[in-house]
Amino acid sequence: MRLSRRTLLGSAFVTLFASQARSQLTPAPAQEDGFTLLETRKGALQLLPPPAPLTPIWGFGGQVPGPLLRVKLGQEVKARLVNRLDQATSLHWRGVRIVNAMDGAAGLTQKPVEPGGSFDYRFTPPDAGTFFYQPLMQPFSGAQQGRGLYGALIVDEVQPVVVDQEFILFLDDWRLDAKGQNIDDFDNPADALRQGRLGATVSVNSHVKPPPIVAAPGARLRLRLINAANARIMFLTFDGAKPQIIAIDGQPCDAFEPVRRTFPIGPGARFDVILDLPPTEAQTTKIILRGETELPDEVILAFVTKGAASATSAKPLVAPTVNPLLPAEIRLQASKKFDLTIEGGAVAHQPASANPTGAALRHIWKINGKSSTGVDGPPLFSVRRGAAVTLGFINKSLYPLDMHVHGHAMRLLHDLDDGWEPYWRDSVIVPELKTKHVAFVADNPGKWMIHCAIQEHLANGLAGWFEVN
């Protein structure tokens, strides 16, 4: 099936983490008692090319992105979060169908990790794929992630896809002042009321305008794309080579080429893309970030072919098999159906003087008439383990939302019939004034958050939780 924008909307030196050269690019993460240390602390980053000054950041180990965690399917992840910040934090493992106690929703599944404290995360991921770790401690998550607290967890397939090179690519945007410093306005009411915090400076693995990557003509590349931005829904276009999507949000799918070689990737979303480069030298393939509002289109990364040709892309692509642990079908007619009506944000003709602060700011978004941090109040719904669930996300606001469901993988349902898209998601983009439906089997017991993945919406009421008994 071809994927369209409509379907998915409904539905310096360059630190590029090349897997075969990782030791040259990032220091090996520190270990303690068999745990990888993820120490939150302040640092500095040469985000803009010299002679621009360093940009202060918060990072795991003082680096952005944080240490790469990589295990084979069936291997245990052992990570120790050590908090050196002056505010509480936690770790959410985005997209991992994790045991509830390890989900990292501070106040719901664990206590906050206070300054000077630590917490051991220990779990065995059930699925192979590309996953994302990020803070989940309200109301601080937006500022923490926006300053650089995030990283990747890769769970390798038993039989990896045959490629010439692999790159893990973190896409982020930064709101910088004239001196290259991160503007400290993470509680800006204008962002919370609208589409969230957007920055005009776009980076790939914390480098702005990196030089092209040189690769062999005909090389087959695997790109693990991760949107680490607080709020930006990034529309990416590939120019010069055909991309094939083989996984979305950590779950494999039948390989397909997106329509017009363009697709949207929401905050925290991951797309695994196979890119077959042109077979001749001196050819350029570009990844273009489509502009929005007053921002122009921007080439964020390019690949240039050079040297001896590779024959890999001439061979048929053998993509990962669809996850056998997920249900082949969901009994929609027998499912428990819940509508989540979302209201809030700026309204038409709102006066420029509207500037909610304090408690008023924390209640500008609502699900079914109630604002929540995602860990307080009664559950949005409760179901028994094994029940099929259909959720309707009814967006009555004037802004796109990106609704994330913890602990489960979902099917995006068709708008006009009872079918579903041929891929799994852990979040769904809901356009303004539209409704989208998803379905999943509630097979993971515990208390799970539902919230907008846009950090400034999450911090200001657009959240809730549900329970699987």
C-alpha positions in Angstrom: 0.0 0.0 0.0 1.3 3.4 -0.9 1.3 5.9 2.0 0.1 9.5 1.4 0.3 12.6 3.6 -3.5 12.2 4.0 -3.1 8.6 5.2 -0.5 9.4 7.8 -2.1 12.6 9.0 -5.1 10.4 9.5 -3.7 7.8 10.5 29.9 19.2 12.0 32.0 16.7 11.9 28.9 14.6 11.7 28.0 12.4 14.7 25.7 10.1 12.7 26.0 7.0 14.9 27.0 4.8 12.0 26.8 1.3 13.5 30.0 0.0 12.1 31.9 3.1 13.3 30.2 3.9 16.6 33.3 3.7 18.7 34.8 6.6 16.7 31.7 8.8 17.2 30.6 8.6 20.8 32.3 7.4 24.0 31.2 4.1 25.4 28.6 4.6 28.0 29.7 4.2 31.6 28.8 1.0 33.4 28.0 0.3 37.0 27.1 -3.1 38.5 26.1 -4.2 34.9 23.9 -1.2 34.4 24.5 1.5 31.7 24.7 4.8 33.5 22.3 7.5 32.2 23.4 10.5 34.3 21.4 13.7 33.7 23.7 16.7 34.0 24.5 20.0 32.4 26.9 20.4 29.6 27.8 22.4 26.5 27.4 21.6 22.8 29.0 23.0 19.6 25.5 23.2 18.0 26.4 26.0 15.6 29.6 25.9 13.5 32.6 27.7 15.0 33.3 30.4 15.8 29.8 30.4 17.3 29.9 29.9 21.1 28.9 26.7 22.7 25.2 26.1 23.5 24.5 25.1 27.1 22.5 21.8 27.2 21.2 19.1 29.6 22.2 15.7 28.5 22.6 12.1 29.6 26.3 12.0 30.4 26.4 15.6 29.3 26.0 14.7 25.6 23.2 15.1 23.1 21.9 12.6 22.1 22.5 10.4 25.1 24.3 7.1 25.1 23.1 4.6 22.5 21.6 1.6 24.2 21.7 -1.4 21.9 20.7 -5.0 22.6 19.6 -8.1 20.7 16.1 -9.3 20.7 15.7 -11.3 23.9 18.5 -9.5 25.7 17.8 -7.6 28.9 18.1 -3.8 29.1 19.7 -2.6 32.4 19.9 1.2 32.7 20.5 3.3 35.8 19.2 6.8 35.8 21.2 9.1 38.0 19.7 12.6 38.5 22.3 15.4 38.7 19.8 18.1 37.9 18.1 20.4 40.4 14.6 19.1 39.6 13.0 15.7 39.5 12.9 13.5 36.4 12.2 10.0 35.2 12.7 7.9 31.9 9.9 6.9 29.5 10.8 4.2 26.9 8.8 5.4 24.0 7.2 2.6 22.0 8.4 -0.3 24.1 5.6 -2.6 25.1 7.2 -2.6 28.5 6.2 -4.0 31.9 4.2 -1.3 33.7 6.6 -0.6 36.5 9.3 0.3 34.1 7.3 2.7 31.9 8.7 5.7 33.6 5.5 7.8 34.1 6.5 9.6 37.3 3.6 9.7 39.7 1.7 6.8 38.0 4.1 3.9 37.6 7.0 5.0 39.8 8.1 7.8 42.2 9.9 10.8 40.7 13.7 10.5 40.7 14.6 13.5 42.9 17.8 15.5 42.6 20.7 13.3 43.7 18.6 10.1 43.4 18.7 7.2 41.1 16.4 4.5 39.6 17.2 1.2 38.0 15.3 0.3 34.8 15.5 -3.4 34.0 13.4 -5.1 31.4 13.5 -7.3 28.3 11.9 -5.7 25.3 9.5 -8.1 23.6 9.9 -6.5 20.1 12.9 -5.6 17.9 12.9 -2.1 16.6 13.9 1.6 17.0 12.9 3.1 20.3 13.4 6.4 22.1 14.0 7.3 25.7 12.9 10.6 27.1 12.0 12.3 30.4 8.4 12.0 31.7 8.1 14.2 34.8 5.5 17.0 34.7 5.7 19.9 34.4 9.4 19.6 33.6 9.6 17.2 30.7 9.4 19.9 28.0 12.3 21.9 29.4 14.3 18.7 30.0 13.8 17.2 26.6 14.1 20.6 24.9 17.5 21.1 26.4 18.7 17.7 25.1 17.7 14.9 27.5 16.9 12.0 25.1 18.5 9.0 23.4 17.9 5.8 21.4 17.3 2.2 22.3 17.9 -0.2 19.4 16.7 -3.8 19.7 18.2 -5.7 16.8 16.3 -8.3 14.8 17.4 -11.9 15.0 18.1 -11.6 11.2 19.1 -8.1 10.5 18.3 -6.4 7.2 21.2 -6.6 4.8 22.5 -3.1 4.2 25.9 -1.4 3.5 25.6 1.2 6.3 23.2 2.1 9.0 22.6 5.6 10.5 20.6 6.6 13.6 19.4 10.1 12.9 18.0 12.4 15.6 16.0 15.3 14.2 15.5 18.2 16.5 14.8 21.9 16.4 16.2 24.5 18.8 15.0 28.0 19.7 18.2 30.0 20.0 19.1 33.6 20.6 21.6 35.7 18.6 24.4 34.2 20.6 23.4 30.6 20.0 22.0 30.1 23.5 18.8 28.1 24.1 16.0 30.6 24.9 14.6 29.8 28.3 10.9 30.2 27.7 9.7 26.6 28.1 6.5 27.7 29.8 5.6 30.2 27.1 1.8 30.5 27.0 1.8 31.2 23.3 3.4 27.8 22.7 1.1 26.0 25.0 -2.0 27.6 23.5 -1.0 26.8 19.9 1.2 24.1 18.2 3.9 23.9 20.9 7.5 25.1 21.1 9.0 25.3 17.6 12.6 26.3 17.0 14.0 27.8 13.7 17.4 26.0 14.1 17.2 22.4 12.9 19.8 19.8 13.7 20.7 16.2 12.8 22.4 14.5 15.7 23.0 17.9 17.3 24.8 19.4 14.2 23.3 22.2 12.1 23.9 21.9 8.4 26.2 18.9 8.5 28.3 18.1 5.4 27.1 15.4 3.1 27.7 11.8 3.9 29.8 10.0 1.3 28.7 6.5 0.4 29.3 4.0 -2.4 27.2 4.2 -5.6 24.4 1.7 -5.3 24.8 1.5 -1.6 21.8 0.4 0.5 21.4 2.4 3.7 19.2 1.9 6.7 18.1 5.2 8.2 16.6 5.1 11.7 14.9 8.5 11.9 13.8 9.8 15.3 12.0 13.0 15.9 13.4 14.4 19.1 11.7 17.8 18.9 9.3 19.0 21.6 6.5 19.8 19.2 7.3 20.0 15.5 5.5 17.5 13.2 8.2 17.1 10.6 7.3 16.5 7.0 10.3 14.9 5.3 10.8 14.5 1.5 13.5 12.4 -0.1 15.0 13.8 -3.4 17.3 11.8 -5.6 16.6 8.3 -4.4 13.7 6.1 -3.5 13.0 5.6 0.2 11.2 2.5 1.4 9.7 2.5 4.9 10.2 -0.8 6.6 9.1 0.0 10.2 7.1 2.7 12.0 7.3 3.4 15.7 9.5 0.4 16.3 7.2 -2.1 14.6 8.1 -3.6 11.1 5.7 -3.3 8.2 5.7 -4.5 4.6 8.1 -2.2 2.8 6.5 0.6 0.8 7.5 3.8 -0.9 5.6 6.9 0.5 3.6 8.9 -2.0 5.7 11.7 -3.4 8.5 10.3 -1.2 7.1 12.4 1.6 5.8 11.5 5.1 5.2 13.2 8.5 7.0 12.2 11.6 5.5 13.5 14.9 7.4 14.2 18.1 9.0 11.0 19.4 8.0 9.0 16.4 10.5 6.7 14.6 10.6 5.7 10.9 13.0 3.0 9.6 13.8 3.8 6.0 15.8 1.9 3.4 17.5 4.2 1.0 19.0 2.8 -2.2 21.5 5.3 -3.5 22.0 6.0 -7.3 24.3 3.5 -9.0 26.7 6.1 -10.4 29.2 8.5 -8.8 28.7 12.2 -8.0 24.9 11.8 -7.4 23.3 13.6 -4.5 20.3 12.4 -2.4 18.7 15.0 -0.1 16.5 14.8 2.9 14.3 17.9 2.9 12.4 19.2 5.8 9.3 20.9 4.5 8.8 24.4 5.9 5.7 25.7 7.7 4.3 29.1 8.5 7.2 31.4 7.8 9.9 28.8 7.7 11.2 27.7 4.2 12.0 24.2 3.0 15.5 23.1 4.3 17.9 20.4 3.2 18.9 18.9 6.5 21.1 16.1 5.3 22.6 14.9 2.0 24.3 11.7 0.7 26.8 11.9 -2.2 28.0 8.8 -4.1 31.7 8.2 -4.6 34.1 5.3 -5.0 33.6 1.7 -5.9 30.0 0.7 -6.5 28.0 -1.6 -4.3 25.8 -4.3 -5.6 23.6 -4.5 -2.5 20.8 -2.3 -3.8 20.5 -4.4 -7.0 19.3 -7.3 -4.8 15.7 -7.7 -3.6 15.1 -6.1 -0.3 14.3 -8.6 2.5 12.6 -6.5 5.2 11.9 -7.6 8.8 8.9 -9.8 9.1 5.8 -8.4 10.7 5.8 -8.9 14.4 4.1 -12.3 15.2 3.4 -11.2 18.8 0.9 -8.6 17.6 -2.6 -9.8 16.7 -3.3 -10.5 13.0 -6.7 -9.0 13.4 -8.7 -7.0 16.0 -12.4 -7.8 16.5 -13.7 -4.2 16.1 -17.4 -5.1 16.5 -16.7 -6.6 19.9 -14.3 -3.9 21.0 -14.8 -1.6 24.0 -15.3 1.9 22.4 -14.3 5.1 24.1 -14.4 8.6 22.6 -11.9 11.1 23.9 -13.0 14.7 23.1 -10.1 17.1 23.1 -10.7 20.8 23.6 -8.5 23.8 24.4 -5.7 26.0 23.1 -6.2 29.3 21.4 -9.6 30.0 19.8 -10.5 32.1 16.8 -10.3 35.9 17.4 -8.6 35.4 20.7 -7.2 38.7 21.9 -3.4 39.1 21.9 -3.6 39.9 25.6 -4.7 36.4 26.4 -1.8 35.2 28.5 -2.7 32.4 31.0 -0.1 31.7 33.7 0.2 29.5 36.8 -2.8 27.2 37.4 -4.8 28.7 34.6 -2.0 27.7 32.1 -2.0 24.1 33.4 -5.7 23.8 32.5 -5.9 25.1 29.0 -6.3 21.7 27.4 -8.9 19.1 28.4 -9.9 15.5 27.6 -13.6 14.9 28.1 -13.9 18.2 29.9 -11.0 17.6 32.4 -7.4 18.7 32.5 -4.9 16.3 33.9 -1.1 15.7 34.2 -1.8 12.2 33.1 -1.2 10.7 36.5 -3.9 12.3 38.6 -7.7 11.9 38.8 -9.8 8.9 37.8 -8.9 6.7 34.8 -10.3 7.7 31.4 -11.5 4.0 31.2 -10.7 0.6 32.5 -10.8 -2.7 30.6 -9.9 -6.3 31.3 -6.7 -7.8 29.9 -7.2 -9.1 26.4 -10.1 -6.8 25.6 -10.1 -5.1 22.2 -10.3 -1.3 22.5 -11.3 1.3 19.9 -10.5 4.9 20.8 -11.9 8.0 19.0 -9.7 11.0 19.3 -12.0 13.9 18.6 -9.9 17.1 18.1 -12.1 20.1 18.5 -9.1 22.5 18.7 -7.6 24.6 15.9 -4.2 22.8 16.1 -2.9 19.3 15.1 -2.4 16.9 17.9 -0.2 13.8 18.2 -1.9 11.4 20.6 0.4 8.8 22.3 -0.8 5.6 24.0 1.6 3.9 26.4 2.4 0.2 26.6 0.5 -0.8 23.5 0.8 -0.8 19.7 -2.3 0.5 17.8 -3.8 0.2 14.4 -5.0 3.4 12.7 -8.5 2.8 11.4 -9.7 4.0 8.0 -12.0 7.0 8.1 -14.7 5.6 5.8 -14.8 1.8 6.6 -13.8 -0.8 9.2 -10.4 -1.5 7.8 -7.0 -0.3 9.2 -3.7 0.8 7.9 -1.0 -1.9 7.4 1.3 -0.6 10.0 1.3 -0.2 13.8 1.7 3.0 15.7 2.3 4.2 19.3 0.9 7.6 18.4 -1.5 9.1 15.8 -1.5 12.6 14.3 -5.0 14.1 14.6 -5.5 17.2 12.4 -7.3 20.2 13.7 -11.1 19.8 13.9 -10.9 16.2 12.8 -11.5 12.8 14.4 -9.2 9.7 14.1 -9.9 6.2 15.4 -7.4 3.6 16.6 -7.7 0.1 17.8 -5.6 -2.2 20.0 -5.7 -5.2 22.2 -5.2 -4.3 25.8 -2.8 -7.1 26.5 -0.4 -5.3 28.9 -1.7 -5.0 32.5 -1.2 -1.8 34.5 -1.9 1.9 34.5 -1.0 3.6 31.2 -0.9 7.2 30.1 -2.6 8.7 27.1 -1.4 12.1 26.2 -0.4 14.5 23.4 3.2 13.9 22.4 3.6 17.7 22.0 5.3 18.5 25.3 3.7 21.9 25.8 0.2 20.3 25.4 1.1 17.5 27.8 2.3 19.9 30.5 -0.9 21.9 30.3 -3.7 19.4 30.7 -3.8 17.3 27.5 -3.3 13.9 29.3 -5.0 11.1 31.1 -4.6 7.5 31.9 -6.3 4.2 31.6 -6.1 0.8 33.4 -5.8 -2.7 32.1 -6.8 -5.2 34.9 
